[in-house]
Amino acid sequence: MSAAERTGGTARPDSISGQLPGELTRFALVGALASCTHYVIALLSAGHITLYGANLLGYMAAVAISYFGHQRYSFRLAAQDISHSSQLPRFVLGSLSGLALSYLLLALARQVLDAPNWLALALAVGLVPVYAFLFNKRFVFRSAANQRGQES
């Protein structure tokens, strides 16, 4: 049975067949857009409020772009697979746990391995997106068809 047949003809190929290259590319594009938005909003706001407040505004905008961008574009969920009441809290949990992971990696690299700042940052910046992709794919933006397939 094809992916379209299992989901009543509404499935999008990447979300069912597991074609990772397309998902990874789209995930990276959404992430880049969210990061640029974070930076620009924080930079423009910093002239009017504290840097920390400006950073928070930029972060919140980036989270919104990431959530909707990954839901609709990166993982291409069909309308019937969208549930903000369950997906949004899991997305926020993934975002905050990614932030915590980046601080943990920085601390381990600097304090345990005595790595230079550039290497510590490279580890965090390189590994956290991998974690974020896997977390979002497996726990946040699974389609109903994918969930049924994993249960059987």
C-alpha positions as CSV (number, residue, x, y, z in Angstrom):
1,M,0.0,0.0,0.0
2,S,1.4,3.4,-0.9
3,A,1.8,6.3,1.5
4,A,-1.0,8.2,-0.3
5,E,-3.4,5.2,0.1
6,R,-2.6,4.8,3.8
7,T,-3.5,8.4,4.5
8,G,-6.5,8.8,2.1
9,G,-4.4,10.5,-0.6
10,T,-3.3,13.5,1.4
11,A,0.2,12.5,2.4
12,R,3.1,14.5,1.2
13,P,6.0,12.2,0.1
14,D,8.8,13.4,2.4
15,S,6.7,13.1,5.6
16,I,5.9,9.5,5.0
17,S,8.7,8.0,3.0
18,G,11.4,9.3,5.2
19,Q,13.3,11.1,2.5
20,L,15.7,12.9,4.8
21,P,17.6,15.1,2.3
22,G,14.5,17.2,1.5
23,E,13.5,17.5,5.2
24,L,17.0,18.4,6.2
25,T,17.3,21.1,3.6
26,R,14.0,22.6,4.4
27,F,14.8,22.4,8.2
28,A,18.1,24.3,7.6
29,L,16.3,26.9,5.5
30,V,13.7,27.5,8.1
31,G,16.4,27.6,10.8
32,A,18.4,30.2,8.9
33,L,15.3,32.4,8.4
34,A,14.5,32.1,12.1
35,S,18.1,32.9,13.1
36,C,18.2,36.0,10.8
37,T,14.9,37.2,12.1
38,H,16.1,36.8,15.7
39,Y,19.2,38.8,15.0
40,V,17.5,41.6,13.1
41,I,14.6,42.0,15.6
42,A,17.0,42.0,18.5
43,L,19.4,44.4,16.8
44,L,16.6,46.9,15.9
45,S,15.0,46.6,19.3
46,A,18.2,47.1,21.3
47,G,18.2,50.8,20.6
48,H,14.9,51.1,22.4
49,I,15.0,48.5,25.2
50,T,17.7,46.6,27.0
51,L,19.8,44.1,25.0
52,Y,18.3,41.3,27.1
53,G,14.7,42.4,26.3
54,A,15.6,42.8,22.7
55,N,17.1,39.4,22.5
56,L,13.9,37.9,24.1
57,L,11.8,39.6,21.4
58,G,14.0,38.3,18.7
59,Y,14.0,34.8,20.2
60,M,10.2,34.8,20.5
61,A,9.8,35.8,16.8
62,A,12.3,33.1,15.8
63,V,10.4,30.5,17.8
64,A,7.2,31.4,16.0
65,I,8.9,31.2,12.6
66,S,10.5,27.9,13.5
67,Y,7.2,26.4,14.8
68,F,5.1,27.3,11.8
69,G,7.9,26.9,9.3
70,H,8.9,23.4,10.4
71,Q,5.3,22.3,10.8
72,R,4.1,23.4,7.3
73,Y,7.4,23.5,5.3
74,S,10.1,21.3,6.8
75,F,7.9,18.4,7.8
76,R,5.0,19.2,5.5
77,L,2.2,18.2,7.8
78,A,-1.2,17.9,6.3
79,A,-4.0,20.1,7.8
80,Q,-5.5,17.1,9.6
81,D,-2.2,16.3,11.3
82,I,-1.8,19.7,12.9
83,S,-2.7,20.0,16.6
84,H,-1.4,23.2,18.2
85,S,-2.6,22.1,21.6
86,S,-0.2,19.1,21.5
87,Q,2.5,20.2,19.1
88,L,3.2,23.7,20.4
89,P,4.0,22.6,24.0
90,R,6.3,19.9,22.7
91,F,8.0,22.3,20.3
92,V,8.6,24.8,23.2
93,L,10.0,21.9,25.3
94,G,12.3,21.0,22.4
95,S,13.4,24.5,21.9
96,L,14.2,25.1,25.6
97,S,15.9,21.7,26.0
98,G,18.0,22.6,22.9
99,L,19.0,25.8,24.6
100,A,19.9,23.8,27.8
101,L,21.9,21.3,25.7
102,S,23.9,24.1,24.1
103,Y,24.9,25.4,27.5
104,L,25.8,21.9,28.7
105,L,28.0,21.4,25.6
106,L,29.7,24.7,26.2
107,A,30.3,23.9,29.8
108,L,31.7,20.5,29.1
109,A,33.9,21.7,26.2
110,R,35.3,24.6,28.2
111,Q,35.5,23.2,31.7
112,V,36.1,19.5,31.2
113,L,38.0,19.5,27.9
114,D,39.5,22.9,28.2
115,A,38.6,23.6,24.6
116,P,39.0,27.1,23.2
117,N,35.9,29.2,22.8
118,W,35.8,28.7,19.0
119,L,35.7,24.9,19.4
120,A,33.2,25.0,22.2
121,L,30.8,27.2,20.2
122,A,31.4,25.0,17.1
123,L,30.3,21.9,19.0
124,A,27.2,23.6,20.4
125,V,26.2,25.2,17.1
126,G,26.9,22.0,15.2
127,L,25.3,19.5,17.5
128,V,22.2,21.3,18.8
129,P,20.5,21.5,15.3
130,V,20.9,17.8,14.9
131,Y,19.2,17.3,18.2
132,A,16.5,19.8,17.2
133,F,15.8,18.1,13.9
134,L,15.5,14.6,15.5
135,F,13.4,15.9,18.4
136,N,11.0,17.8,16.1
137,K,10.7,14.9,13.6
138,R,10.1,12.2,16.2
139,F,8.1,14.0,18.9
140,V,6.6,17.2,17.7
141,F,5.7,17.0,14.0
142,R,4.8,13.4,13.5
143,S,1.8,13.0,11.2
144,A,-1.0,10.7,12.2
145,A,0.0,8.3,9.5
146,N,3.6,8.2,10.8
147,Q,2.3,7.6,14.4
148,R,0.1,4.7,13.2
149,G,3.1,3.2,11.3
150,Q,5.3,3.4,14.4
151,E,2.7,1.7,16.6
152,S,2.2,-1.3,14.3
